[in-house]
């Protein structure tokens, strides 16, 4: 049955014109799934990871400026605002001053280009559900596209699998629900498959900064770019010190077997290890999902592995229709882009302030972002508002 399921999934993906390497990546994880791989990372196999703070690092201004000039920016923009009652791209939501996430991102980039005389191309990784709306919303920014580079590329898609037998699900009521994104770990496969990795190198770029479109704190800061360039690391992730609101989120750790930095997500944590996951004094840092990588190092690693990086599997159990809990149970195969940190010799992390980690996952998060808890400067960069004490006469 498993061979039949994989064959059916391959055929379904090929019929959609999906990149053959992306199909091979899916097949890699399908085989892990059918052999019982859960992707779990036991607490006994890891130890806490510590790191330096950007606040304690001296970054030469010339190095920072030069690094920014060699950087391309990618925003992950494939998500819908389903948890917030939307069926379109979350980045269309209005956040401040009548501006959407997309407006703020575009204006941040245009301002940085002007300040630092940097080309700083901005490219969105969209999904088949977010592409048209995103491009329409950005059409007003004539100066945003960089000549010779696209404004977007599309992430791949894969079939949802019936939990009962791992065959591709059929859902005639809405065939689009038969498909799902492969998680943001698909970034590397999609970049390679679209030829964008090679194109960026050809045009003289060396570094890529990647972040989520719903995190307006994730600006391509010259200081961070300069730190990354000076480090010589092939891959790095910005980390934030965990707070009570992060107790259910992923964290960094070191694998005991080889000493490599890894990223453990909640979905990769055993039930008996959840208390350790939530222990802020043990696992102190969470990923901001702001990451930097050296283009040539990424190309070399992808070529060495024939396009299949082999990131840790994340098995996501859902229903085929997320809005209908009575619909058939399915498994979505996913990977996290930050998990690539364990693949590169010399990969590193750095602690940044919470101002670089302002994700919006719920309507409550959105309300906080819209409130006077944050200020937005003329450069469209968010900052925590200065608390003003008020006197109270009783």
Order of alpha helices (4+ residues) and beta strands (2+ residues): alpha-alpha-beta-alpha-beta-beta-beta-alpha-beta-alpha-beta-beta-beta-beta-alpha-alpha-beta-alpha-beta-beta-beta-alpha-beta-alpha-beta-beta-beta-alpha-beta-beta
